[in-house]
Amino acid sequence: MGRPSTLASSQSGATPCWASTSPLQLPPLPSTCAAVARAPARATSSSATPGGRAPVEAAEARASWELRLGRLNQVVFSTVAAAALMLDVTLWGVLYPVDHTPGHPGELNFCSYNMHAVNLIWVVTELYLNNIQIRLNDLALALWWVLIYGIFTILRVALNPSSRSCLTQSGPQCESDSSRKYLVWPYFFMDTAKPLVLVWFLGLLVLFSLAYLAMWRFSRCLKPLAPLYEQQPD
């Protein structure tokens, strides 16, 4: 079933069921709208029979489940899209220029191409093919990914006795060695022993926000007729 048109909604004068009621609520999918629309009619016809509410309650529960699953999918996809762009920009714009290793083996390899170039191609392809709208209001939720990643990295270093000292001091034991798969800090700017680490962490938040805004704007350019998920009822 296709999505209800804006013209039909405006002529009827009623707020469509897919109109968002809050900044953090995703409108139901078209199939969910149909289930919700049929629920009152079922209630009228089945309320006169014993146990007639059971099909209606099942339809409402299914509609609520579809709504929550679709909302989760939207937030996760928006976060992945912004993270892919930020990760690629960080590697090729920050890490690659400061890496003076001959041949750049850490960046110029098959795995790195997949993680820092092809990933963005797949995200853009998915954004073009799907019907998921990146919402500007979801930036507040997507930023939690950066915070959780930073907290997880610090805890991983702190809970390991061999790297715990790297939280406050630098040394040979704090340097990552890819040859023996020894990793302390995944990126040099996350090293908490550096004096400007707080500035770097704030910079990550700003960079992720800019990446999210870029993907949001790109999404609106790809889908200029799909702002329905961001409409608010009058």
C-alpha positions, 0 to 999 in steps of 0.5 A, spaced: 500 500 500 502 506 498 503 512 503 497 517 504 498 523 499 499 530 503 493 532 498 488 527 501 490 529 508 489 536 507 482 535 503 479 531 509 481 535 514 483 530 519 490 529 522 493 522 518 495 517 522 502 517 520 503 524 522 509 525 528 506 527 534 512 528 538 520 530 535 522 523 538 516 519 535 516 515 528 509 515 524 507 508 523 508 504 517 503 504 511 501 497 513 500 499 520 496 505 518 491 500 515 491 496 521 490 502 526 484 505 521 481 498 521 481 497 528 475 502 530 471 498 525 473 491 528 471 494 535 464 496 532 462 489 529 466 485 534 464 488 541 457 485 540 460 478 540 463 474 546 471 475 546 470 480 540 475 485 543 481 479 542 482 481 534 482 488 536 487 488 541 491 483 537 491 488 531 493 494 536 499 490 539 501 488 532 501 496 530 505 498 536 510 493 535 511 495 528 511 502 530 517 501 535 521 496 530 520 502 525 523 507 529 529 503 532 530 502 525 530 509 523 534 511 529 540 506 527 540 507 520 541 515 521 546 513 526 550 509 521 550 514 516 553 519 520 558 515 523 560 512 516 561 519 513 565 521 520 569 515 520 571 516 512 573 523 513 577 522 520 581 516 516 583 520 510 583 527 512 586 526 519 589 519 520 592 518 513 596 525 513 599 524 520 601 517 519 609 517 516 609 509 516 612 508 509 607 505 504 601 507 509 600 499 510 595 501 516 590 505 511 592 502 504 589 495 505 583 491 503 580 491 510 581 499 510 578 500 503 572 496 506 571 500 512 573 507 510 571 507 503 566 502 501 562 503 507 560 510 505 558 507 498 553 502 501 550 507 506 549 512 500 546 506 496 541 504 502 539 511 503 537 512 495 533 505 495 530 505 502 524 509 504 527 511 511 527 519 512 533 521 516 530 526 521 534 532 524 531 531 531 534 524 532 541 528 532 540 528 540 539 520 540 545 519 535 550 523 539 549 517 544 553 513 539 559 517 540 559 518 547 558 510 548 564 509 544 568 513 548 566 511 554 567 503 552 574 505 550 576 508 556 573 502 560 577 497 556 583 501 557 582 502 565 580 494 566 586 491 563 591 491 568 597 491 562 594 498 559 591 501 566 597 506 566 596 509 559 590 513 562 595 518 565 601 517 562 604 515 555 610 510 554 612 504 549 607 500 553 601 504 550 603 504 543 599 500 539 602 494 535 598 492 529 604 486 527 602 483 534 595 485 534 596 489 540 591 495 541 591 500 546 588 507 543 584 506 537 586 513 535 591 517 537 587 523 539 583 518 544 589 518 548 587 520 555 594 522 557 595 527 552 593 534 554 588 536 549 584 530 549 578 533 552 578 538 546 579 532 541 573 529 544 569 535 543 571 535 536 569 528 535 562 530 537 562 536 533 564 532 527 559 527 528 554 532 528 556 536 522 556 529 519 549 527 521 547 534 518 550 533 511 547 526 511 540 529 513 541 534 508 543 529 503 537 525 504 532 531 503 535 532 496 534 525 495 527 525 497 524 532 496 517 529 497 518 525 503 518 530 509 511 526 511 515 523 517 517 530 520 510 533 519 507 535 526 499 536 527 496 542 527 
